[in-house]
Each structure stands twice: as C-alpha cells, then as structure tokens.
Amino acid sequence: MMARNPGIYVEILIRGSADEVWQRTQIPGLHELWDLRFTAIEYLPRASKNEPQRFRYSTRIGFGVKIEGEGESTTTGDDAAKLRTSALKFWSSDRKSLIKEGSGYWRYIPVNDGIRFLTWYDYRTRWGALGAWVDRLLFRPLIGWATAWSFDRLRLWIDREIPPRSSLRMALIHAMARMGIFFVWLWQGLMPKLLFPSVDERLLMTAMGVPRNWLAAVGVIELALAFAALLLWRWRPFFLMNIIAMAGALVAVAVAAPPYLVAAFNPVTLNAGVILLSFIGYLAAEELPSASQCLRRPRKESE
C-alpha cells in the first residue's frame, strides 16, 4: 500500500487533438518544457516496444543542487474509444530526494470539446517521521500545486499557442509587479504613517483638507491595499484600481499642494512608478497559468 492519503489528482480540459496532447506529454524534450516538476527527462534504450519505457529525470532546486531519479512507463489504449493511459512507476536513490518511490498514471479521455487530461499519483517518503511531516505540511501541497500549474501551462501552449517559456516569463513579471506594489503600499503605510509619523505627511494632508489625526487611518488603508495585492493575486482589475488610486492621489496633490511635486522626494516619481508597475502587471496577467483551472478531485463517474 502506498499511503493513507488519497494521492494527488489533477485534471484539465485541453481543446486540442489527442495526438497533440500525447506528443507534448510523452516526448521528453517537449514534456520538460512545460512541467515545473522536472528540469530534464531522458528515455533509456529498450529492446522492444513491448517492454516498459525506462527513463531518468532530474530537477534543479536552486543553488546548484540537483535531485535525480528513475522510472518506467507502460502505455495502454482502446483504439475504438481512442482512450489512452500511461501508467508509471518512479523511484530515486538520491538521498536528497524526499520521494523514495511512487506510482501513478496519466489518462487521455476524448470528449466533444477536446481532451480530458488527468493524472493521479502517490509516493512513499524517506527521512522517517521528519519526512512524513515535511511531506504533509509542505511538499505534498507544493507538488500538487506545481502539477496543476504545469497542466494549465500545457493547456495554454496547446489552446492558445503560448510557449511554456513565455508563460513562465509572464508569470514572473506578474509576480514582480505584484510584489513591487505590495512593498510600496506596505512601506508607505508603515513607515511615514504608523511607525514613524511624518511631519510632511501631516502637512500634505492638511493642504488637501484631510484632518491630521487621520494619518494612522490612512496608514491602515494603505496596509490593506498592500495585502490586497497578494490576496487578490488572480484578480486582474486590481491593477486598474491601483492605477486610478495613484493617478487620483497625484492629481489631488497637484491641485492642493503643487510645491510637493518638485520636492526632493515627491509623489510624481512614486505614483508614476506604481502606475507603470500596475500597467506591467495588468498586461502580464492576461494569460497566466493557474492551478485553479484544474480539478483537484476525481469526477464522480471516475471514482
């Protein structure tokens, strides 16, 4: 028996042909382009097509550290129904690998509007009780998310012809824009308003007709905006709201206290910078891979 948990299940609808989905998941050079879990996959020679296909895989986890493993896959199919299944076993003798051994399958189910591409797998861990604890709290949720995110990356590649490298690049640009906006709102809320109340902030608020004693309340609002940048990660209109807020604040300063626009540290550079970050984030967020596009539990008819 593999474990007491139900394993990892991921399913997505891809509006492509069965052959196209099959090729981009079964050819190692194409598979490793979209699957976040692997850096390299290599098929090993076999005597005949009737034997399981052995393979090696590796994953770079940063700082020059690489985890390696092996596996084998067996393909079955129903020509009449055009249903294909690829069963696999995998294992790793690398002591750095939390996964000791596992098994699962990929299934390709034709439907009217495309292919239901799904996987289920489970594994045993090493490192004893510590490994089981790390797996339950951190690794299993992370690898489940990585599987689902990668499946949607594959969907974008087939459905919308967005290359995997491009979708990863857009995801990183979007993340940096989000984190940049988060940092600006967090700093502005904490430093000059809550932790170290600034005289200039109070004078600016007075010039704009806002009571000075509202400084802390404004800081709390800015903190709320900072965390909204993270909590509303998939909500693209956040960037538009941010643009409107920063542009409105800049106009208000220009009308009520124009001398601040030419000060050494002024709202022009700050607000314009955040507006540009918001535009970048909005453009990058148009077609991002998302784990939320996938089903994470089997359909009732397949249970």
Buried (B, 14 or more C-beta within 10 A) or exposed (E): EEBEEEBBBBBBBBEBEBEEBBEBBBEBEBBBBBBBEBBBBEBEEEEEEEEBBBBBBBBEEEEEEEBBBBBBBBBEBEEEEEBBBBBBBBBBEBEEBBBBBBBBBBBBBBEEEBBBBBBBBBBBBBBEEEBBEBBEEEBBEEBBBBBBBBBBBBBBBBBEEBEBEBBBEBBEBBBBBBBBBBEBBBEBBBBBBBEEBEEEBBEBBEBBEBEEEEBEEBBEBBBEBBEBBEEBBEEBEBBEBBBEBBBEBBEBBEEBBEEBEEEEEBBBEBBEBBBBBBBBBBBBBEEBBBBEBBBBEBEEEEE
